[in-house]
Amino acid sequence: MDVKSPPSTPRSTASRLTSDLQTARRGAGSGVATPVNAKTKRKALREFYGLNEAMKREKTAIPEIDLPDFNPQSYVNDLLKTKNLKELLTVENTLVKEIRGLDGERKSLVYDNYSKLMHAASTIRKMRQSIDPVAPSTDMLGAAIEKIQRLSGVARQKTSEQNNGEVLTEDADLARQREELVTWVRQSPQRLEELLQHGNTEEAERQWTKVQGILDRWSEVRGVKDLRERCEAAMNHGAPTPPPKQNATEADD
């Protein structure tokens, strides 16, 4: 008559693990090789805590709603048949949270892609500044303004294509504000001359102080030095200077 070994229990597994560890310690102390190694210890620990079964369940448990052949109508009908009102509300709250999470991830991806676009434009600008030997001029400001306008147009287009593109809308508004600021600064020499010609010296000095602060922050931008000289000439009642070209409308930040 065959005698079957009793099924393994948490207690017997723990006892076996303790015995193996003691054997390993004795073997290490006496210099004698022992069959117990790190892999065996990990296997015994996983068996004791039931981790193997948990890992198998995690790998095989795929939510029904994520299956390729998922049928929404059948899923809803099954919920209505098997769930009470409280359980249905719980399922609804879970789905709403998951939808909001996915929507947040989508917005994050859109924002990340737009940030990469802005970073690439800034990198191209810096490379062109380090290679181009042409002297600074206000024409470079015009080219920069055109670039920001193109980026602003892309942002507005993407905003119209997204149902909830709040991030792109904010970026487009920021680009438009920058465009207006650059245009206002480029027109400063003519505006200062007109104010002085009409005797409005106080307003001219106030605007010139504001323009100086902006030009200080833009000191590395091509064309700023020439624009500053034209403004100083206007404030010193110098000769009128020709207005900048009007075919450019954007600048890099």
Residue frames relative to the residue before (quaternion, step in Angstrom):
aa qw qx qy qz dx dy dz
M 1.0000 0.0000 0.0000 0.0000 0.00 0.00 0.00
D 0.3637 -0.7484 0.5160 0.2035 3.54 -0.68 1.11
V 0.2395 -0.7540 0.5965 0.1351 3.51 -1.05 0.81
K 0.2669 -0.7770 0.5549 0.1306 3.57 -0.60 1.18
S 0.4700 -0.6622 0.5050 0.2926 3.53 -1.05 0.80
P 0.5304 -0.6353 0.4474 0.3389 3.61 -1.00 0.75
P 0.5841 -0.5895 0.4216 0.3655 3.59 -1.12 0.64
S 0.5423 -0.6298 0.4541 0.3210 3.52 -1.15 0.73
T 0.1253 -0.7797 0.6117 0.0472 3.56 -0.95 0.92
P 0.6769 -0.4798 0.3526 0.4327 3.60 -1.23 0.32
R 0.6525 0.5172 -0.3297 0.4452 3.60 1.02 -0.80
S 0.6821 0.4758 -0.3011 0.4665 3.60 0.90 -0.96
T 0.6247 0.5319 -0.3408 0.4591 3.61 1.05 -0.71
A 0.6556 0.5064 -0.3090 0.4672 3.56 0.96 -0.87
S 0.6450 0.5168 -0.3246 0.4600 3.59 1.02 -0.83
R 0.6528 0.5118 -0.3134 0.4623 3.54 1.00 -0.89
L 0.6408 0.5257 -0.3206 0.4585 3.58 1.01 -0.83
T 0.6501 0.5131 -0.3140 0.4643 3.59 0.98 -0.86
S 0.6543 0.5155 -0.3085 0.4594 3.56 1.00 -0.90
D 0.6498 0.5174 -0.3183 0.4569 3.57 0.98 -0.85
L 0.6585 0.5119 -0.3126 0.4546 3.57 0.96 -0.86
Q 0.6467 0.5098 -0.3220 0.4672 3.58 1.02 -0.79
T 0.6338 0.5249 -0.3236 0.4669 3.56 1.04 -0.80
A 0.6449 0.5249 -0.3204 0.4539 3.55 1.01 -0.84
R 0.6518 0.5134 -0.3232 0.4551 3.58 0.98 -0.83
R 0.6560 0.5082 -0.3150 0.4607 3.59 0.97 -0.88
G 0.6574 0.5105 -0.3137 0.4569 3.53 1.01 -0.86
A 0.6526 0.5113 -0.3205 0.4582 3.58 1.00 -0.80
G 0.6768 0.5027 -0.3025 0.4448 3.57 1.01 -0.79
S 0.7423 0.4069 -0.2266 0.4817 3.59 1.04 -0.74
G 0.4966 -0.6706 0.4238 0.3521 3.57 1.28 -0.14
V 0.5226 0.6238 -0.4157 0.4061 3.64 1.29 0.19
A 0.4977 -0.6625 0.4689 0.3060 3.62 -0.91 0.88
T 0.1179 -0.7855 0.6058 0.0461 3.57 -1.07 0.72
P 0.5055 -0.6803 0.4368 0.3015 3.61 -0.99 0.79
V 0.5822 0.5830 -0.3870 0.4139 3.59 1.19 -0.33
N 0.0315 0.7951 -0.6034 0.0516 3.59 -0.75 1.07
A 0.7455 -0.4038 0.2704 0.4561 3.56 -1.32 0.01
K 0.6379 0.5381 -0.3362 0.4365 3.59 0.99 -0.79
T 0.6507 0.5119 -0.3135 0.4650 3.57 0.99 -0.84
K 0.6359 0.5300 -0.3304 0.4534 3.58 1.00 -0.81
R 0.6681 0.4970 -0.3103 0.4586 3.58 0.90 -0.91
K 0.6367 0.5321 -0.3293 0.4506 3.57 1.01 -0.82
A 0.6605 0.5045 -0.3070 0.4635 3.57 0.98 -0.88
L 0.6482 0.5141 -0.3216 0.4605 3.58 0.99 -0.79
R 0.6526 0.5053 -0.3226 0.4633 3.60 0.94 -0.84
E 0.6498 0.5118 -0.3168 0.4641 3.58 1.04 -0.80
F 0.6541 0.5300 -0.3166 0.4371 3.57 0.98 -0.86
Y 0.7658 0.3581 -0.1896 0.4994 3.57 0.90 -0.92
G 0.4713 -0.7070 0.4298 0.3054 3.60 1.23 0.05
L 0.3006 0.7912 -0.4901 0.2086 3.59 1.13 0.59
N 0.5909 0.5902 -0.3778 0.3998 3.59 1.06 -0.63
E 0.6771 0.4828 -0.2972 0.4692 3.57 0.91 -0.91
A 0.6375 0.5300 -0.3347 0.4481 3.59 1.01 -0.78
M 0.6539 0.5072 -0.3169 0.4633 3.59 1.00 -0.82
K 0.6337 0.5247 -0.3365 0.4582 3.59 1.02 -0.75
R 0.6585 0.5068 -0.3153 0.4582 3.57 0.96 -0.85
E 0.6448 0.5243 -0.3277 0.4494 3.61 0.99 -0.79
K 0.6716 0.5046 -0.3031 0.4499 3.58 1.02 -0.79
T 0.7552 0.4028 -0.2136 0.4710 3.59 0.99 -0.84
A 0.6355 0.5484 -0.3440 0.4209 3.61 1.13 -0.51
I 0.0530 0.7854 -0.6095 0.0939 3.57 -0.23 1.31
P 0.4742 -0.6802 0.4663 0.3082 3.63 -0.69 0.97
E 0.5677 -0.6217 0.4215 0.3369 3.55 -1.01 0.84
I 0.6591 0.5395 -0.3147 0.4190 3.57 0.98 -0.82
D 0.6867 0.4720 -0.2807 0.4762 3.62 1.24 -0.39
L 0.4813 0.6725 -0.4425 0.3468 3.61 1.23 -0.02
P 0.5923 -0.6010 0.3961 0.3621 3.62 -1.07 0.67
D 0.7548 0.3637 -0.2032 0.5066 3.59 1.02 -0.79
F 0.2236 0.8075 -0.5172 0.1744 3.59 1.13 0.60
N 0.1719 -0.7774 0.6013 0.0668 3.57 -0.95 1.00
P 0.3555 -0.7745 0.4743 0.2207 3.63 -0.27 1.18
Q 0.6747 0.5093 -0.3101 0.4351 3.58 0.86 -0.94
S 0.6561 0.4994 -0.3078 0.4748 3.56 0.97 -0.85
Y 0.6308 0.5387 -0.3278 0.4521 3.57 1.05 -0.79
V 0.6668 0.4926 -0.2973 0.4736 3.59 0.94 -0.89
N 0.6503 0.5186 -0.3204 0.4533 3.59 0.93 -0.87
D 0.6505 0.5140 -0.3136 0.4630 3.57 0.99 -0.82
L 0.6363 0.5209 -0.3300 0.4635 3.59 1.01 -0.76
L 0.6655 0.5110 -0.3062 0.4498 3.58 0.93 -0.89
K 0.6831 0.4855 -0.2884 0.4631 3.58 1.10 -0.65
T 0.7955 0.3580 -0.1526 0.4645 3.58 0.95 -0.86
K 0.7332 0.4055 -0.2350 0.4928 3.61 1.14 -0.40
N 0.3841 -0.6779 0.5663 0.2687 3.54 -1.21 0.58
L 0.7516 -0.4076 0.2579 0.4500 3.56 -1.30 0.08
K 0.6579 0.5152 -0.3181 0.4478 3.59 0.90 -0.88
E 0.6716 0.4908 -0.2957 0.4698 3.57 0.96 -0.87
L 0.6232 0.5354 -0.3409 0.4569 3.59 1.06 -0.71
L 0.6474 0.5072 -0.3200 0.4704 3.59 1.00 -0.80
T 0.6240 0.5351 -0.3369 0.4591 3.58 1.06 -0.72
V 0.6482 0.5087 -0.3099 0.4744 3.58 0.98 -0.89
E 0.6451 0.5277 -0.3235 0.4480 3.57 0.98 -0.86
N 0.6620 0.5057 -0.3097 0.4584 3.59 0.91 -0.91
T 0.6353 0.5301 -0.3271 0.4565 3.57 1.02 -0.80
L 0.6727 0.4933 -0.2980 0.4640 3.58 0.92 -0.92
V 0.6343 0.5286 -0.3352 0.4538 3.59 1.00 -0.79
K 0.6509 0.5094 -0.3189 0.4638 3.59 0.97 -0.85
E 0.6617 0.5017 -0.3137 0.4606 3.59 0.96 -0.85
I 0.6407 0.5211 -0.3264 0.4598 3.59 1.00 -0.81
R 0.6585 0.4984 -0.3117 0.4699 3.57 0.95 -0.86
G 0.6338 0.5309 -0.3323 0.4539 3.56 1.04 -0.74
L 0.6607 0.4937 -0.3036 0.4769 3.57 0.97 -0.88
D 0.6464 0.5162 -0.3255 0.4580 3.58 1.00 -0.80
G 0.6397 0.5182 -0.3235 0.4665 3.56 1.05 -0.75
E 0.6389 0.5111 -0.3269 0.4730 3.58 1.02 -0.77
R 0.6329 0.5314 -0.3370 0.4510 3.59 1.01 -0.79
K 0.6633 0.4950 -0.3064 0.4702 3.57 0.92 -0.90
S 0.6338 0.5339 -0.3332 0.4496 3.56 1.04 -0.78
L 0.6417 0.5152 -0.3248 0.4662 3.59 1.01 -0.79
V 0.6438 0.5174 -0.3259 0.4600 3.58 0.96 -0.85
Y 0.6697 0.4989 -0.3006 0.4606 3.57 0.93 -0.90
D 0.6420 0.5269 -0.3257 0.4518 3.58 0.99 -0.85
N 0.6597 0.5038 -0.3138 0.4610 3.58 0.95 -0.87
Y 0.6597 0.4977 -0.3147 0.4670 3.59 0.98 -0.80
S 0.6260 0.5292 -0.3360 0.4639 3.58 1.07 -0.75
K 0.6321 0.5191 -0.3318 0.4699 3.58 1.04 -0.75
L 0.6254 0.5363 -0.3371 0.4556 3.58 1.04 -0.76
M 0.6708 0.4879 -0.2984 0.4722 3.58 0.92 -0.90
H 0.6466 0.5155 -0.3218 0.4611 3.58 1.01 -0.80
A 0.6397 0.5197 -0.3289 0.4610 3.59 0.99 -0.80
A 0.6425 0.5181 -0.3253 0.4615 3.59 0.98 -0.81
S 0.6532 0.5068 -0.3133 0.4673 3.58 1.01 -0.81
T 0.6415 0.5234 -0.3230 0.4586 3.59 1.02 -0.78
I 0.6415 0.5159 -0.3210 0.4683 3.58 0.98 -0.85
R 0.6343 0.5327 -0.3326 0.4508 3.59 0.98 -0.82
K 0.6777 0.4902 -0.3010 0.4581 3.60 0.88 -0.92
M 0.6381 0.5200 -0.3297 0.4623 3.59 1.01 -0.78
R 0.6638 0.5022 -0.3110 0.4587 3.57 0.95 -0.85
Q 0.6363 0.5300 -0.3311 0.4523 3.59 1.02 -0.74
S 0.6987 0.4718 -0.2784 0.4601 3.59 1.01 -0.78
I 0.7165 0.4337 -0.2496 0.4860 3.61 1.18 -0.47
D 0.6771 0.5179 -0.3015 0.4270 3.57 0.90 -0.91
P 0.2474 -0.8071 0.5172 0.1408 3.66 -0.58 1.06
V 0.4307 0.7191 -0.4621 0.2896 3.60 1.24 -0.05
A 0.5262 -0.6435 0.4561 0.3179 3.60 -1.01 0.81
P 0.6065 -0.5701 0.4015 0.3820 3.60 -1.14 0.57
S 0.1144 0.7740 -0.6166 0.0871 3.54 -1.06 0.75
T 0.6300 -0.5438 0.3919 0.3922 3.55 -1.24 0.34
D 0.5271 0.6222 -0.4233 0.3948 3.61 1.18 -0.30
M 0.6151 0.5431 -0.3501 0.4519 3.59 1.09 -0.65
L 0.6024 0.5362 -0.3563 0.4719 3.57 1.10 -0.62
G 0.6378 0.5336 -0.3293 0.4473 3.55 1.00 -0.81
A 0.6533 0.5044 -0.3163 0.4676 3.60 0.95 -0.85
A 0.6461 0.5128 -0.3195 0.4665 3.55 1.02 -0.78
I 0.6262 0.5325 -0.3342 0.4611 3.57 1.04 -0.77
E 0.6301 0.5356 -0.3308 0.4545 3.60 0.98 -0.80
K 0.6451 0.5296 -0.3280 0.4425 3.58 0.97 -0.80
I 0.6648 0.4875 -0.3100 0.4735 3.58 0.93 -0.87
Q 0.6201 0.5388 -0.3459 0.4534 3.59 1.03 -0.71
R 0.6437 0.5079 -0.3299 0.4678 3.58 0.98 -0.78
L 0.6560 0.4992 -0.3126 0.4719 3.56 0.96 -0.85
S 0.6300 0.5285 -0.3293 0.4641 3.57 1.05 -0.76
G 0.6435 0.5172 -0.3203 0.4645 3.58 1.02 -0.79
V 0.6345 0.5182 -0.3276 0.4706 3.57 1.02 -0.80
A 0.6492 0.5211 -0.3161 0.4550 3.57 0.97 -0.86
R 0.6636 0.4937 -0.3142 0.4660 3.59 0.94 -0.85
Q 0.6439 0.5227 -0.3287 0.4518 3.59 1.00 -0.78
K 0.6683 0.4869 -0.3023 0.4743 3.57 0.94 -0.88
T 0.6138 0.5543 -0.3517 0.4385 3.57 1.06 -0.68
S 0.6683 0.4951 -0.2998 0.4673 3.59 0.99 -0.82
E 0.6732 0.4908 -0.2999 0.4648 3.60 1.16 -0.55
Q 0.6871 0.4407 -0.2786 0.5061 3.59 1.19 -0.35
N 0.4813 -0.6802 0.4716 0.2884 3.57 -0.95 0.89
N 0.8057 0.1213 -0.0364 0.5786 3.57 0.96 -0.84
G 0.2074 0.8192 -0.5085 0.1651 3.58 0.77 1.02
E 0.0251 0.8390 -0.5431 0.0234 3.59 0.71 1.01
V 0.6410 0.5444 -0.3394 0.4214 3.60 0.94 -0.81
L 0.6726 0.4881 -0.2984 0.4693 3.58 0.93 -0.91
T 0.6160 0.5482 -0.3518 0.4429 3.58 1.04 -0.71
E 0.6520 0.5053 -0.3139 0.4701 3.57 0.95 -0.85
D 0.6594 0.5001 -0.3135 0.4656 3.60 0.97 -0.83
A 0.6403 0.5175 -0.3332 0.4596 3.60 1.01 -0.75
D 0.6393 0.5118 -0.3272 0.4715 3.60 0.99 -0.79
L 0.6438 0.5184 -0.3239 0.4603 3.58 1.00 -0.81
A 0.6452 0.5139 -0.3252 0.4624 3.60 0.99 -0.80
R 0.6450 0.5117 -0.3268 0.4640 3.60 0.99 -0.79
Q 0.6391 0.5206 -0.3306 0.4595 3.59 1.00 -0.77
R 0.6418 0.5096 -0.3219 0.4742 3.57 1.01 -0.79
E 0.6314 0.5367 -0.3336 0.4495 3.56 1.00 -0.82
E 0.6682 0.4964 -0.3019 0.4648 3.58 0.91 -0.92
L 0.6453 0.5263 -0.3245 0.4486 3.59 1.00 -0.82
V 0.6639 0.4990 -0.3113 0.4620 3.60 0.91 -0.91
T 0.6418 0.5181 -0.3266 0.4614 3.58 0.97 -0.84
W 0.6462 0.5226 -0.3167 0.4572 3.59 0.96 -0.85
V 0.6672 0.4932 -0.3057 0.4672 3.60 0.95 -0.86
R 0.6556 0.5239 -0.3217 0.4385 3.61 0.92 -0.84
Q 0.6999 0.4522 -0.2639 0.4858 3.58 1.13 -0.61
S 0.3873 0.7677 -0.4521 0.2374 3.59 1.29 0.00
P 0.6449 0.5298 -0.3690 0.4090 3.69 0.78 -0.80
Q 0.6878 0.4639 -0.2925 0.4756 3.61 0.82 -0.91
R 0.6578 0.5171 -0.3215 0.4433 3.56 0.97 -0.84
L 0.6534 0.5083 -0.3161 0.4634 3.59 0.98 -0.81
E 0.6316 0.5315 -0.3330 0.4559 3.59 1.01 -0.81
E 0.6638 0.5065 -0.3098 0.4549 3.58 0.93 -0.90
L 0.6471 0.5181 -0.3279 0.4530 3.59 0.96 -0.83
L 0.6780 0.4822 -0.2960 0.4693 3.59 0.94 -0.86
Q 0.6340 0.5347 -0.3331 0.4485 3.58 1.03 -0.75
H 0.7139 0.4081 -0.2476 0.5124 3.59 1.11 -0.63
G 0.5726 -0.6431 0.3630 0.3561 3.58 1.25 0.25
N 0.5139 0.6350 -0.4274 0.3874 3.60 1.23 0.22
T 0.0334 -0.8576 0.5131 -0.0131 3.56 0.62 1.19
E 0.6406 0.5463 -0.3351 0.4230 3.59 0.94 -0.84
E 0.6738 0.4792 -0.2948 0.4790 3.59 0.92 -0.88
A 0.6263 0.5363 -0.3370 0.4545 3.58 1.03 -0.77
E 0.6696 0.4873 -0.3070 0.4690 3.60 0.93 -0.84
R 0.6308 0.5346 -0.3379 0.4496 3.58 1.02 -0.76
Q 0.6819 0.4731 -0.2881 0.4778 3.57 0.91 -0.91
W 0.6381 0.5337 -0.3324 0.4444 3.59 0.99 -0.80
T 0.6190 0.5341 -0.3423 0.4630 3.60 1.05 -0.71
K 0.6645 0.4949 -0.2986 0.4736 3.57 0.96 -0.85
V 0.6558 0.5086 -0.3111 0.4632 3.58 0.96 -0.88
Q 0.6163 0.5554 -0.3468 0.4375 3.60 1.01 -0.78
G 0.6549 0.5173 -0.3170 0.4507 3.58 0.93 -0.86
I 0.6571 0.5016 -0.3084 0.4707 3.57 1.00 -0.84
L 0.6678 0.4985 -0.3062 0.4601 3.60 0.91 -0.89
D 0.5959 0.5521 -0.3669 0.4533 3.60 1.10 -0.58
R 0.6757 0.4763 -0.2971 0.4778 3.59 0.99 -0.79
W 0.7191 0.4050 -0.2321 0.5148 3.59 1.17 -0.57
S 0.2443 0.8313 -0.4826 0.1279 3.59 1.18 0.35
E 0.6955 0.4705 -0.2822 0.4639 3.62 1.11 -0.57
V 0.5562 0.6133 -0.3935 0.3997 3.62 1.24 -0.15
R 0.4996 -0.6564 0.4743 0.3076 3.56 -0.98 0.86
G 0.7674 0.3528 -0.2735 0.4602 3.55 -1.00 0.87
V 0.5381 0.6400 -0.4057 0.3691 3.58 1.21 -0.37
K 0.6320 0.5419 -0.3430 0.4350 3.59 0.95 -0.80
D 0.6706 0.4889 -0.2984 0.4714 3.59 0.91 -0.91
L 0.6474 0.5187 -0.3186 0.4586 3.58 1.00 -0.83
R 0.6298 0.5287 -0.3353 0.4597 3.60 1.01 -0.77
E 0.6536 0.5167 -0.3168 0.4534 3.60 0.95 -0.87
R 0.6520 0.5080 -0.3216 0.4620 3.59 0.99 -0.76
C 0.6415 0.5101 -0.3242 0.4724 3.57 1.05 -0.75
E 0.6523 0.5085 -0.3185 0.4631 3.59 0.97 -0.83
A 0.6293 0.5262 -0.3347 0.4637 3.56 1.06 -0.75
A 0.6451 0.5150 -0.3236 0.4624 3.57 1.01 -0.79
M 0.6759 0.4847 -0.2988 0.4680 3.59 0.95 -0.86
N 0.6979 0.4296 -0.2656 0.5077 3.59 1.14 -0.56
H 0.4921 -0.6813 0.4044 0.3607 3.58 1.30 0.36
G 0.2459 0.7809 -0.5294 0.2223 3.54 0.98 0.92
A 0.7181 -0.4163 0.3208 0.4563 3.54 -1.32 -0.07
P 0.5541 -0.6000 0.4475 0.3643 3.60 -1.04 0.70
T 0.2519 -0.7653 0.5777 0.1309 3.53 -1.08 0.78
P 0.5691 -0.6061 0.4193 0.3646 3.59 -1.08 0.65
P 0.5248 -0.6365 0.4548 0.3356 3.60 -1.04 0.68
P 0.5696 -0.5884 0.4337 0.3759 3.62 -1.15 0.48
K 0.6327 -0.5216 0.4062 0.4033 3.53 -1.29 0.40
Q 0.3547 -0.7722 0.4995 0.1688 3.55 -1.00 0.85
N 0.5436 0.6458 -0.4017 0.3551 3.61 1.23 0.06
A 0.6697 0.4507 -0.3076 0.5037 3.59 1.27 0.02
T 0.0837 -0.8460 0.5265 -0.0050 3.54 -0.95 0.83
E 0.7590 0.3698 -0.2254 0.4861 3.71 1.10 0.18
A 0.0907 -0.7872 0.6059 0.0704 3.64 -1.25 0.35
D 0.5048 -0.6155 0.4996 0.3417 3.54 -1.23 0.46
D 0.4690 -0.6641 0.4906 0.3136 3.55 -1.12 0.58
